[in-house]
Amino acid sequence: MADKTIIFSDQEQMQIEGIVIDKDGDEALRYLADLLVRIKPHFGHACGPKAAEGPPGHG
């Protein structure tokens, strides 16, 4: 997997600090789930895995 750089806003940094200070496991899991969406690759319809499954010229 390729290296990624994530930039957090000041608000996001404060949210992370609050989660850690409060030791809020449920909120931490929600935050990480949202973060995963940001770091996963997003393929466009033309270059994603579905394009290779259809007939030539239809992806």
N, C-alpha and C positions, 0 to 999 in steps of 0.2 A: 504494500500500500504506500502511496506517495506521502511525503511529508506535507503537513498543512500548517498554515499560520492562521490563528484566530485572533481577531482584534475585538476586545471587549470595550464597550462604552463605559463611562463613569458609572452610569446607573446599573449596568450589569455587574460591574466589580463590586458595587455596594450590595447588590442582591446576593452575590456569592459570599461575601463577608458575613452578611446577615444569616445565611443558611448555616455557615460554619459556626458562628457564635451561638446560634440557637440550637445547634446540633439537631436540625430538623431533617431527618432521614427521608420523609415522604416528599418534602419540597426539593431536596437534593436530587431524588430520583426523577421527579418531574422536570427539573432544570436540565439534567443530563439527557433525558429523552428529547427535549427540545434542541439541545446542543447537537445531538447526534444527527438531527435533520439538517443542521447547518453544515456539518462536516462531511456528510455522505455525498458522493458524486451524484450530480443530477444530469442525466442524459436527456438530450433533446430527442424528439421522436425519430429523427433521421439517423441518429448515431447510437441509439440505445440498443439493447439486446433484442427487442422485438423487431427491429428493422431487418435483421439478418434472418428471421424466421419466415418472412413472407416471400412471395415470388419476386424475382429480380425486377427492379423498376417500381416496386410498390412500397418503398420504405423511405 
